[in-house]
Amino acid sequence: MFRNLIGPVQAWLLSQGQCVGCGMPLSEGSTRNKKDGSVLITCKCGRTYFKFGEKKYRRAKMSEISE
Ligand SMILES: [Zn+2]
């Protein structure tokens, strides 16, 4: 039950441009441009996201963060 709930909530937070862990606006996170042109956002709480488009975000996998 819990697992069914967490997905939509996280998706909603991300659609609002907010961290799924702490709710901080990702526009306030630290950004890092990767070599392939993608933009990594690291939140204060340590979660990492990719930014794509004007205000779209998705969670970054561990393997995508290190290079
Ligand atoms: Zn956070």
N, CA, C, O and the ligand as a Tripos MOL2 file, in Angstrom:
@<TRIPOS>MOLECULE
protein
  269   267    68     0     0
PROTEIN
NO_CHARGES

@<TRIPOS>ATOM
      1 N           0.8220   -1.2100    0.0000 N.3       1 MET1
      2 CA          0.0000    0.0000    0.0000 C.3       1 MET1
      3 C           0.8570    1.2620    0.0000 C.2       1 MET1
      4 O           0.6520    2.1890   -0.7830 O.2       1 MET1
      5 N           1.8320    1.2530    0.9190 N.am      2 PHE2
      6 CA          2.7070    2.4080    1.0460 C.3       2 PHE2
      7 C           3.4730    2.6550   -0.2440 C.2       2 PHE2
      8 O           3.6620    3.7920   -0.6760 O.2       2 PHE2
      9 N           3.9080    1.5500   -0.8450 N.am      3 ARG3
     10 CA          4.6810    1.6710   -2.0660 C.3       3 ARG3
     11 C           3.8310    2.2820   -3.1810 C.2       3 ARG3
     12 O           4.3400    3.0240   -4.0210 O.2       3 ARG3
     13 N           2.5710    1.9730   -3.1810 N.am      4 ASN4
     14 CA          1.6920    2.5340   -4.2000 C.3       4 ASN4
     15 C           1.4940    4.0300   -4.0210 C.2       4 ASN4
     16 O           1.2100    4.7590   -4.9710 O.2       4 ASN4
     17 N           1.6500    4.4640   -2.7930 N.am      5 LEU5
     18 CA          1.4020    5.8720   -2.4890 C.3       5 LEU5
     19 C           2.6080    6.7530   -2.8160 C.2       5 LEU5
     20 O           2.4560    7.8830   -3.2790 O.2       5 LEU5
     21 N           3.7980    6.2260   -2.5720 N.am      6 ILE6
     22 CA          4.9910    7.0670   -2.6360 C.3       6 ILE6
     23 C           5.2900    7.5270   -4.0610 C.2       6 ILE6
     24 O           5.7600    8.6450   -4.2680 O.2       6 ILE6
     25 N           5.0190    6.6680   -5.0390 N.am      7 GLY7
     26 CA          5.2990    7.0310   -6.4220 C.3       7 GLY7
     27 C           4.5970    8.2900   -6.8840 C.2       7 GLY7
     28 O           5.2520    9.2330   -7.3270 O.2       7 GLY7
     29 N           3.2680    8.3250   -6.7880 N.am      8 PRO8
     30 CA          2.5290    9.5140   -7.2250 C.3       8 PRO8
     31 C           2.9460   10.7810   -6.4810 C.2       8 PRO8
     32 O           3.0090   11.8570   -7.0760 O.2       8 PRO8
     33 N           3.2290   10.6600   -5.1920 N.am      9 VAL9
     34 CA          3.6330   11.8320   -4.4180 C.3       9 VAL9
     35 C           4.9750   12.3630   -4.9180 C.2       9 VAL9
     36 O           5.1540   13.5690   -5.0920 O.2       9 VAL9
     37 N           5.9110   11.4460   -5.1450 N.am     10 GLN10
     38 CA          7.2160   11.8720   -5.6430 C.3      10 GLN10
     39 C           7.0940   12.4720   -7.0360 C.2      10 GLN10
     40 O           7.7310   13.4770   -7.3500 O.2      10 GLN10
     41 N           6.2720   11.8450   -7.8650 N.am     11 ALA11
     42 CA          6.0780   12.3490   -9.2200 C.3      11 ALA11
     43 C           5.4670   13.7430   -9.1830 C.2      11 ALA11
     44 O           5.8240   14.6140   -9.9760 O.2      11 ALA11
     45 N           4.5440   13.9380   -8.2550 N.am     12 TRP12
     46 CA          3.9080   15.2550   -8.1300 C.3      12 TRP12
     47 C           4.9250   16.3030   -7.6780 C.2      12 TRP12
     48 O           4.9750   17.4010   -8.2310 O.2      12 TRP12
     49 N           5.7390   15.9610   -6.6680 N.am     13 LEU13
     50 CA          6.7600   16.8960   -6.1890 C.3      13 LEU13
     51 C           7.7200   17.2710   -7.3110 C.2      13 LEU13
     52 O           8.0570   18.4400   -7.4970 O.2      13 LEU13
     53 N           8.1580   16.2460   -8.0610 N.am     14 LEU14
     54 CA          9.0710   16.5040   -9.1660 C.3      14 LEU14
     55 C           8.4280   17.3940  -10.2180 C.2      14 LEU14
     56 O           9.0870   18.2610  -10.7920 O.2      14 LEU14
     57 N           7.1460   17.1800  -10.4690 N.am     15 SER15
     58 CA          6.4560   17.9970  -11.4660 C.3      15 SER15
     59 C           6.3450   19.4460  -11.0060 C.2      15 SER15
     60 O           6.1750   20.3600  -11.8140 O.2      15 SER15
     61 N           6.4450   19.6380   -9.6830 N.am     16 GLN16
     62 CA          6.4430   20.9990   -9.1400 C.3      16 GLN16
     63 C           7.8500   21.5690   -9.0620 C.2      16 GLN16
     64 O           8.0380   22.7140   -8.6490 O.2      16 GLN16
     65 N           8.8420   20.7710   -9.4600 N.am     17 GLY17
     66 CA         10.2300   21.2180   -9.3940 C.3      17 GLY17
     67 C          10.7880   21.1720   -7.9900 C.2      17 GLY17
     68 O          11.6650   21.9610   -7.6360 O.2      17 GLY17
     69 N          10.2720   20.2320   -7.1750 N.am     18 GLN18
     70 CA         10.7250   20.1390   -5.7980 C.3      18 GLN18
     71 C          11.3780   18.7940   -5.5290 C.2      18 GLN18
     72 O          11.0290   17.7870   -6.1450 O.2      18 GLN18
     73 N          12.3360   18.7870   -4.5950 N.am     19 CYS19
     74 CA         13.0120   17.5620   -4.1940 C.3      19 CYS19
     75 C          12.0070   16.6070   -3.5590 C.2      19 CYS19
     76 O          11.1680   17.0200   -2.7580 O.2      19 CYS19
     77 N          12.0960   15.3290   -3.9220 N.am     20 VAL20
     78 CA         11.1540   14.3580   -3.3680 C.3      20 VAL20
     79 C          11.5000   14.0000   -1.9230 C.2      20 VAL20
     80 O          10.6830   13.4220   -1.2050 O.2      20 VAL20
     81 N          12.7200   14.3510   -1.5040 N.am     21 GLY21
     82 CA         13.1370   14.0000   -0.1460 C.3      21 GLY21
     83 C          12.8150   15.0780    0.8610 C.2      21 GLY21
     84 O          12.2940   14.7850    1.9370 O.2      21 GLY21
     85 N          13.1220   16.3360    0.5270 N.am     22 CYS22
     86 CA         12.9770   17.4030    1.5030 C.3      22 CYS22
     87 C          12.0440   18.5090    1.0320 C.2      22 CYS22
     88 O          11.7230   19.4130    1.8030 O.2      22 CYS22
     89 N          11.6080   18.4520   -0.2100 N.am     23 GLY23
     90 CA         10.6440   19.4320   -0.7040 C.3      23 GLY23
     91 C          11.2390   20.7600   -1.1180 C.2      23 GLY23
     92 O          10.5130   21.6890   -1.4720 O.2      23 GLY23
     93 N          12.5660   20.8570   -1.0750 N.am     24 MET24
     94 CA         13.2070   22.1070   -1.4630 C.3      24 MET24
     95 C          13.0750   22.3280   -2.9640 C.2      24 MET24
     96 O          13.1880   21.3790   -3.7390 O.2      24 MET24
     97 N          12.8370   23.5690   -3.3840 N.am     25 PRO25
     98 CA         12.8050   23.8360   -4.8310 C.3      25 PRO25
     99 C          14.1530   23.4850   -5.4570 C.2      25 PRO25
    100 O          15.1990   23.9210   -4.9770 O.2      25 PRO25
    101 N          14.1220   22.7010   -6.5220 N.am     26 LEU26
    102 CA         15.3750   22.2670   -7.1290 C.3      26 LEU26
    103 C          16.1100   23.4160   -7.8080 C.2      26 LEU26
    104 O          17.2940   23.2960   -8.1230 O.2      26 LEU26
    105 N          15.4310   24.5070   -8.0320 N.am     27 SER27
    106 CA         16.1000   25.6730   -8.5990 C.3      27 SER27
    107 C          17.1250   26.2390   -7.6240 C.2      27 SER27
    108 O          17.9880   27.0290   -8.0070 O.2      27 SER27
    109 N          17.0240   25.8280   -6.3520 N.am     28 GLU28
    110 CA         17.9750   26.3020   -5.3410 C.3      28 GLU28
    111 C          19.1090   25.3150   -5.1110 C.2      28 GLU28
    112 O          20.0180   25.5790   -4.3240 O.2      28 GLU28
    113 N          19.0580   24.1820   -5.7950 N.am     29 GLY29
    114 CA         20.1230   23.2010   -5.6580 C.3      29 GLY29
    115 C          21.3510   23.6370   -6.4340 C.2      29 GLY29
    116 O          21.2950   24.5860   -7.2170 O.2      29 GLY29
    117 N          22.4610   22.9440   -6.2170 N.am     30 SER30
    118 CA         23.6670   23.2780   -6.9600 C.3      30 SER30
    119 C          23.6600   22.5270   -8.2920 C.2      30 SER30
    120 O          23.3780   21.3300   -8.3450 O.2      30 SER30
    121 N          23.9680   23.2410   -9.3430 N.am     31 THR31
    122 CA         23.9230   22.6420  -10.6770 C.3      31 THR31
    123 C          25.3230   22.3110  -11.1590 C.2      31 THR31
    124 O          26.3000   22.9740  -10.8110 O.2      31 THR31
    125 N          25.3870   21.2800  -11.9600 N.am     32 ARG32
    126 CA         26.6690   20.8860  -12.5480 C.3      32 ARG32
    127 C          26.4100   20.4150  -13.9750 C.2      32 ARG32
    128 O          25.5760   19.5430  -14.2180 O.2      32 ARG32
    129 N          27.1350   21.0040  -14.9020 N.am     33 ASN33
    130 CA         26.9770   20.6090  -16.2970 C.3      33 ASN33
    131 C          27.8680   19.4220  -16.6150 C.2      33 ASN33
    132 O          29.0770   19.4510  -16.3870 O.2      33 ASN33
    133 N          27.2530   18.3870  -17.1420 N.am     34 LYS34
    134 CA         28.0370   17.2220  -17.5270 C.3      34 LYS34
    135 C          28.5470   17.3740  -18.9540 C.2      34 LYS34
    136 O          28.0830   18.2140  -19.7240 O.2      34 LYS34
    137 N          29.5190   16.5280  -19.2740 N.am     35 LYS35
    138 CA         30.1580   16.6280  -20.5980 C.3      35 LYS35
    139 C          29.1650   16.4000  -21.7270 C.2      35 LYS35
    140 O          29.2930   16.9780  -22.8060 O.2      35 LYS35
    141 N          28.1860   15.5630  -21.4730 N.am     36 ASP36
    142 CA         27.2280   15.2630  -22.5440 C.3      36 ASP36
    143 C          26.1430   16.3260  -22.6760 C.2      36 ASP36
    144 O          25.2120   16.1640  -23.4650 O.2      36 ASP36
    145 N          26.2540   17.4070  -21.9150 N.am     37 GLY37
    146 CA         25.3190   18.5120  -22.0520 C.3      37 GLY37
    147 C          24.1540   18.4740  -21.0890 C.2      37 GLY37
    148 O          23.3830   19.4310  -21.0100 O.2      37 GLY37
    149 N          24.0120   17.3760  -20.3520 N.am     38 SER38
    150 CA         22.9180   17.3100  -19.3880 C.3      38 SER38
    151 C          23.3020   18.0920  -18.1200 C.2      38 SER38
    152 O          24.4790   18.3320  -17.8510 O.2      38 SER38
    153 N          22.2990   18.4710  -17.3690 N.am     39 VAL39
    154 CA         22.5220   19.2790  -16.1830 C.3      39 VAL39
    155 C          22.1260   18.4880  -14.9470 C.2      39 VAL39
    156 O          20.9860   18.0450  -14.8100 O.2      39 VAL39
    157 N          23.0870   18.3210  -14.0530 N.am     40 LEU40
    158 CA         22.8260   17.6330  -12.7940 C.3      40 LEU40
    159 C          22.5150   18.6540  -11.7070 C.2      40 LEU40
    160 O          23.1900   19.6770  -11.5980 O.2      40 LEU40
    161 N          21.5040   18.3760  -10.9140 N.am     41 ILE41
    162 CA         21.1720   19.2300   -9.7790 C.3      41 ILE41
    163 C          21.3520   18.4080   -8.5080 C.2      41 ILE41
    164 O          20.7830   17.3250   -8.3680 O.2      41 ILE41
    165 N          22.1350   18.9270   -7.6010 N.am     42 THR42
    166 CA         22.2930   18.2530   -6.3200 C.3      42 THR42
    167 C          21.5960   19.0670   -5.2440 C.2      42 THR42
    168 O          21.9120   20.2360   -5.0220 O.2      42 THR42
    169 N          20.6470   18.4300   -4.5850 N.am     43 CYS43
    170 CA         19.8970   19.0950   -3.5250 C.3      43 CYS43
    171 C          20.7420   19.1560   -2.2590 C.2      43 CYS43
    172 O          21.7420   18.4490   -2.1350 O.2      43 CYS43
    173 N          20.3370   20.0000   -1.3260 N.am     44 LYS44
    174 CA         21.0240   20.1020   -0.0410 C.3      44 LYS44
    175 C          21.0220   18.7720    0.7030 C.2      44 LYS44
    176 O          21.9570   18.4730    1.4470 O.2      44 LYS44
    177 N          19.9810   17.9770    0.5060 N.am     45 CYS45
    178 CA         19.8630   16.7150    1.2230 C.3      45 CYS45
    179 C          20.6610   15.6010    0.5560 C.2      45 CYS45
    180 O          20.6990   14.4790    1.0600 O.2      45 CYS45
    181 N          21.3020   15.9020   -0.5790 N.am     46 GLY46
    182 CA         22.1790   14.9270   -1.2110 C.3      46 GLY46
    183 C          21.5650   14.1770   -2.3690 C.2      46 GLY46
    184 O          22.2700   13.4510   -3.0710 O.2      46 GLY46
    185 N          20.2620   14.3320   -2.5920 N.am     47 ARG47
    186 CA         19.6420   13.6670   -3.7240 C.3      47 ARG47
    187 C          20.0210   14.3810   -5.0160 C.2      47 ARG47
    188 O          20.2040   15.5980   -5.0420 O.2      47 ARG47
    189 N          20.1330   13.6170   -6.0620 N.am     48 THR48
    190 CA         20.6010   14.1850   -7.3140 C.3      48 THR48
    191 C          19.5660   13.9960   -8.4140 C.2      48 THR48
    192 O          18.9140   12.9560   -8.5010 O.2      48 THR48
    193 N          19.4280   14.9980   -9.2360 N.am     49 TYR49
    194 CA         18.4220   15.0020  -10.2920 C.3      49 TYR49
    195 C          19.0340   15.4650  -11.5970 C.2      49 TYR49
    196 O          20.0620   16.1420  -11.6210 O.2      49 TYR49
    197 N          18.3860   15.0890  -12.6690 N.am     50 PHE50
    198 CA         18.6910   15.6750  -13.9640 C.3      50 PHE50
    199 C          17.6500   16.7200  -14.2700 C.2      50 PHE50
    200 O          16.4570   16.5220  -14.0420 O.2      50 PHE50
    201 N          18.1190   17.8350  -14.7890 N.am     51 LYS51
    202 CA         17.1860   18.8310  -15.2730 C.3      51 LYS51
    203 C          17.1250   18.7300  -16.7860 C.2      51 LYS51
    204 O          18.1530   18.6500  -17.4580 O.2      51 LYS51
    205 N          15.9330   18.7340  -17.3040 N.am     52 PHE52
    206 CA         15.7980   18.7670  -18.7620 C.3      52 PHE52
    207 C          14.5930   19.6170  -19.1020 C.2      52 PHE52
    208 O          13.5690   19.5840  -18.4190 O.2      52 PHE52
    209 N          14.7360   20.3770  -20.1680 N.am     53 GLY53
    210 CA         13.6640   21.2880  -20.5150 C.3      53 GLY53
    211 C          13.6750   22.4990  -19.5870 C.2      53 GLY53
    212 O          14.6360   22.7420  -18.8560 O.2      53 GLY53
    213 N          12.6130   23.2250  -19.6380 N.am     54 GLU54
    214 CA         12.5360   24.4780  -18.8960 C.3      54 GLU54
    215 C          12.4410   24.2440  -17.3870 C.2      54 GLU54
    216 O          13.1670   24.8650  -16.6100 O.2      54 GLU54
    217 N          11.5580   23.3600  -16.9860 N.am     55 LYS55
    218 CA         11.3630   23.1220  -15.5450 C.3      55 LYS55
    219 C          10.9770   21.6750  -15.2880 C.2      55 LYS55
    220 O          10.0230   21.3790  -14.5680 O.2      55 LYS55
    221 N          11.7510   20.7790  -15.9020 N.am     56 LYS56
    222 CA         11.4550   19.3610  -15.7390 C.3      56 LYS56
    223 C          12.6390   18.6710  -15.0820 C.2      56 LYS56
    224 O          13.7950   18.9650  -15.3880 O.2      56 LYS56
    225 N          12.3420   17.7690  -14.1940 N.am     57 TYR57
    226 CA         13.3970   17.0800  -13.4630 C.3      57 TYR57
    227 C          13.0860   15.5980  -13.3790 C.2      57 TYR57
    228 O          11.9300   15.1790  -13.4450 O.2      57 TYR57
    229 N          14.1450   14.8160  -13.2330 N.am     58 ARG58
    230 CA         13.9570   13.4040  -12.8980 C.3      58 ARG58
    231 C          15.1120   12.9680  -12.0180 C.2      58 ARG58
    232 O          16.1860   13.5700  -12.0430 O.2      58 ARG58
    233 N          14.8880   11.9130  -11.2360 N.am     59 ARG59
    234 CA         15.9390   11.4190  -10.3640 C.3      59 ARG59
    235 C          17.0910   10.8810  -11.1890 C.2      59 ARG59
    236 O          16.8850   10.2700  -12.2380 O.2      59 ARG59
    237 N          18.3050   11.1110  -10.7120 N.am     60 ALA60
    238 CA         19.4820   10.5660  -11.3790 C.3      60 ALA60
    239 C          19.8910    9.2880  -10.6650 C.2      60 ALA60
    240 O          19.8370    9.2010   -9.4390 O.2      60 ALA60
    241 N          20.3020    8.2970  -11.4500 N.am     61 LYS61
    242 CA         20.7950    7.0580  -10.8500 C.3      61 LYS61
    243 C          22.2430    7.2480  -10.4210 C.2      61 LYS61
    244 O          22.9520    8.1110  -10.9380 O.2      61 LYS61
    245 N          22.6680    6.4250   -9.4670 N.am     62 MET62
    246 CA         24.0350    6.5080   -8.9770 C.3      62 MET62
    247 C          25.0560    6.4080  -10.1230 C.2      62 MET62
    248 O          26.0580    7.1220  -10.1500 O.2      62 MET62
    249 N          24.7690    5.5060  -11.0570 N.am     63 SER63
    250 CA         25.7140    5.2620  -12.1450 C.3      63 SER63
    251 C          25.8040    6.4770  -13.0780 C.2      63 SER63
    252 O          26.7770    6.6300  -13.8170 O.2      63 SER63
    253 N          24.7880    7.3310  -13.0360 N.am     64 GLU64
    254 CA         24.7890    8.4860  -13.9240 C.3      64 GLU64
    255 C          25.5130    9.6790  -13.2970 C.2      64 GLU64
    256 O          25.9240   10.5990  -14.0040 O.2      64 GLU64
    257 N          25.6680    9.6610  -11.9830 N.am     65 ILE65
    258 CA         26.2530   10.7850  -11.2860 C.3      65 ILE65
    259 C          27.7750   10.7940  -11.4370 C.2      65 ILE65
    260 O          28.3810   11.8180  -11.7530 O.2      65 ILE65
    261 N          28.3690    9.6320  -11.2030 N.am     66 SER66
    262 CA         29.8280    9.5690  -11.3030 C.3      66 SER66
    263 C          30.2340    9.4520  -12.7610 C.2      66 SER66
    264 O          29.5500    8.8140  -13.5610 O.2      66 SER66
    265 N          31.3190   10.0540  -13.0850 N.am     67 GLU67
    266 CA         31.8160    9.9390  -14.4490 C.3      67 GLU67
    267 C          33.3210    9.9170  -14.4790 C.2      67 GLU67
    268 O          33.9160    9.8240  -15.5530 O.2      67 GLU67
    269 ZN         16.3330   17.4830   -1.0300 Zn       68 ZN68
@<TRIPOS>BOND
     1     1     2 1
     2     2     3 1
     3     3     4 2
     4     3     5 am
     5     5     6 1
     6     6     7 1
     7     7     8 2
     8     7     9 am
     9     9    10 1
    10    10    11 1
    11    11    12 2
    12    11    13 am
    13    13    14 1
    14    14    15 1
    15    15    16 2
    16    15    17 am
    17    17    18 1
    18    18    19 1
    19    19    20 2
    20    19    21 am
    21    21    22 1
    22    22    23 1
    23    23    24 2
    24    23    25 am
    25    25    26 1
    26    26    27 1
    27    27    28 2
    28    27    29 am
    29    29    30 1
    30    30    31 1
    31    31    32 2
    32    31    33 am
    33    33    34 1
    34    34    35 1
    35    35    36 2
    36    35    37 am
    37    37    38 1
    38    38    39 1
    39    39    40 2
    40    39    41 am
    41    41    42 1
    42    42    43 1
    43    43    44 2
    44    43    45 am
    45    45    46 1
    46    46    47 1
    47    47    48 2
    48    47    49 am
    49    49    50 1
    50    50    51 1
    51    51    52 2
    52    51    53 am
    53    53    54 1
    54    54    55 1
    55    55    56 2
    56    55    57 am
    57    57    58 1
    58    58    59 1
    59    59    60 2
    60    59    61 am
    61    61    62 1
    62    62    63 1
    63    63    64 2
    64    63    65 am
    65    65    66 1
    66    66    67 1
    67    67    68 2
    68    67    69 am
    69    69    70 1
    70    70    71 1
    71    71    72 2
    72    71    73 am
    73    73    74 1
    74    74    75 1
    75    75    76 2
    76    75    77 am
    77    77    78 1
    78    78    79 1
    79    79    80 2
    80    79    81 am
    81    81    82 1
    82    82    83 1
    83    83    84 2
    84    83    85 am
    85    85    86 1
    86    86    87 1
    87    87    88 2
    88    87    89 am
    89    89    90 1
    90    90    91 1
    91    91    92 2
    92    91    93 am
    93    93    94 1
    94    94    95 1
    95    95    96 2
    96    95    97 am
    97    97    98 1
    98    98    99 1
    99    99   100 2
   100    99   101 am
   101   101   102 1
   102   102   103 1
   103   103   104 2
   104   103   105 am
   105   105   106 1
   106   106   107 1
   107   107   108 2
   108   107   109 am
   109   109   110 1
   110   110   111 1
   111   111   112 2
   112   111   113 am
   113   113   114 1
   114   114   115 1
   115   115   116 2
   116   115   117 am
   117   117   118 1
   118   118   119 1
   119   119   120 2
   120   119   121 am
   121   121   122 1
   122   122   123 1
   123   123   124 2
   124   123   125 am
   125   125   126 1
   126   126   127 1
   127   127   128 2
   128   127   129 am
   129   129   130 1
   130   130   131 1
   131   131   132 2
   132   131   133 am
   133   133   134 1
   134   134   135 1
   135   135   136 2
   136   135   137 am
   137   137   138 1
   138   138   139 1
   139   139   140 2
   140   139   141 am
   141   141   142 1
   142   142   143 1
   143   143   144 2
   144   143   145 am
   145   145   146 1
   146   146   147 1
   147   147   148 2
   148   147   149 am
   149   149   150 1
   150   150   151 1
   151   151   152 2
   152   151   153 am
   153   153   154 1
   154   154   155 1
   155   155   156 2
   156   155   157 am
   157   157   158 1
   158   158   159 1
   159   159   160 2
   160   159   161 am
   161   161   162 1
   162   162   163 1
   163   163   164 2
   164   163   165 am
   165   165   166 1
   166   166   167 1
   167   167   168 2
   168   167   169 am
   169   169   170 1
   170   170   171 1
   171   171   172 2
   172   171   173 am
   173   173   174 1
   174   174   175 1
   175   175   176 2
   176   175   177 am
   177   177   178 1
   178   178   179 1
   179   179   180 2
   180   179   181 am
   181   181   182 1
   182   182   183 1
   183   183   184 2
   184   183   185 am
   185   185   186 1
   186   186   187 1
   187   187   188 2
   188   187   189 am
   189   189   190 1
   190   190   191 1
   191   191   192 2
   192   191   193 am
   193   193   194 1
   194   194   195 1
   195   195   196 2
   196   195   197 am
   197   197   198 1
   198   198   199 1
   199   199   200 2
   200   199   201 am
   201   201   202 1
   202   202   203 1
   203   203   204 2
   204   203   205 am
   205   205   206 1
   206   206   207 1
   207   207   208 2
   208   207   209 am
   209   209   210 1
   210   210   211 1
   211   211   212 2
   212   211   213 am
   213   213   214 1
   214   214   215 1
   215   215   216 2
   216   215   217 am
   217   217   218 1
   218   218   219 1
   219   219   220 2
   220   219   221 am
   221   221   222 1
   222   222   223 1
   223   223   224 2
   224   223   225 am
   225   225   226 1
   226   226   227 1
   227   227   228 2
   228   227   229 am
   229   229   230 1
   230   230   231 1
   231   231   232 2
   232   231   233 am
   233   233   234 1
   234   234   235 1
   235   235   236 2
   236   235   237 am
   237   237   238 1
   238   238   239 1
   239   239   240 2
   240   239   241 am
   241   241   242 1
   242   242   243 1
   243   243   244 2
   244   243   245 am
   245   245   246 1
   246   246   247 1
   247   247   248 2
   248   247   249 am
   249   249   250 1
   250   250   251 1
   251   251   252 2
   252   251   253 am
   253   253   254 1
   254   254   255 1
   255   255   256 2
   256   255   257 am
   257   257   258 1
   258   258   259 1
   259   259   260 2
   260   259   261 am
   261   261   262 1
   262   262   263 1
   263   263   264 2
   264   263   265 am
   265   265   266 1
   266   266   267 1
   267   267   268 2
@<TRIPOS>SUBSTRUCTURE
     1 MET1         2 RESIDUE 1 A MET
     2 PHE2         6 RESIDUE 1 A PHE
     3 ARG3        10 RESIDUE 1 A ARG
     4 ASN4        14 RESIDUE 1 A ASN
     5 LEU5        18 RESIDUE 1 A LEU
     6 ILE6        22 RESIDUE 1 A ILE
     7 GLY7        26 RESIDUE 1 A GLY
     8 PRO8        30 RESIDUE 1 A PRO
     9 VAL9        34 RESIDUE 1 A VAL
    10 GLN10       38 RESIDUE 1 A GLN
    11 ALA11       42 RESIDUE 1 A ALA
    12 TRP12       46 RESIDUE 1 A TRP
    13 LEU13       50 RESIDUE 1 A LEU
    14 LEU14       54 RESIDUE 1 A LEU
    15 SER15       58 RESIDUE 1 A SER
    16 GLN16       62 RESIDUE 1 A GLN
    17 GLY17       66 RESIDUE 1 A GLY
    18 GLN18       70 RESIDUE 1 A GLN
    19 CYS19       74 RESIDUE 1 A CYS
    20 VAL20       78 RESIDUE 1 A VAL
    21 GLY21       82 RESIDUE 1 A GLY
    22 CYS22       86 RESIDUE 1 A CYS
    23 GLY23       90 RESIDUE 1 A GLY
    24 MET24       94 RESIDUE 1 A MET
    25 PRO25       98 RESIDUE 1 A PRO
    26 LEU26      102 RESIDUE 1 A LEU
    27 SER27      106 RESIDUE 1 A SER
    28 GLU28      110 RESIDUE 1 A GLU
    29 GLY29      114 RESIDUE 1 A GLY
    30 SER30      118 RESIDUE 1 A SER
    31 THR31      122 RESIDUE 1 A THR
    32 ARG32      126 RESIDUE 1 A ARG
    33 ASN33      130 RESIDUE 1 A ASN
    34 LYS34      134 RESIDUE 1 A LYS
    35 LYS35      138 RESIDUE 1 A LYS
    36 ASP36      142 RESIDUE 1 A ASP
    37 GLY37      146 RESIDUE 1 A GLY
    38 SER38      150 RESIDUE 1 A SER
    39 VAL39      154 RESIDUE 1 A VAL
    40 LEU40      158 RESIDUE 1 A LEU
    41 ILE41      162 RESIDUE 1 A ILE
    42 THR42      166 RESIDUE 1 A THR
    43 CYS43      170 RESIDUE 1 A CYS
    44 LYS44      174 RESIDUE 1 A LYS
    45 CYS45      178 RESIDUE 1 A CYS
    46 GLY46      182 RESIDUE 1 A GLY
    47 ARG47      186 RESIDUE 1 A ARG
    48 THR48      190 RESIDUE 1 A THR
    49 TYR49      194 RESIDUE 1 A TYR
    50 PHE50      198 RESIDUE 1 A PHE
    51 LYS51      202 RESIDUE 1 A LYS
    52 PHE52      206 RESIDUE 1 A PHE
    53 GLY53      210 RESIDUE 1 A GLY
    54 GLU54      214 RESIDUE 1 A GLU
    55 LYS55      218 RESIDUE 1 A LYS
    56 LYS56      222 RESIDUE 1 A LYS
    57 TYR57      226 RESIDUE 1 A TYR
    58 ARG58      230 RESIDUE 1 A ARG
    59 ARG59      234 RESIDUE 1 A ARG
    60 ALA60      238 RESIDUE 1 A ALA
    61 LYS61      242 RESIDUE 1 A LYS
    62 MET62      246 RESIDUE 1 A MET
    63 SER63      250 RESIDUE 1 A SER
    64 GLU64      254 RESIDUE 1 A GLU
    65 ILE65      258 RESIDUE 1 A ILE
    66 SER66      262 RESIDUE 1 A SER
    67 GLU67      266 RESIDUE 1 A GLU
    68 ZN68       269 GROUP 0 **** ****
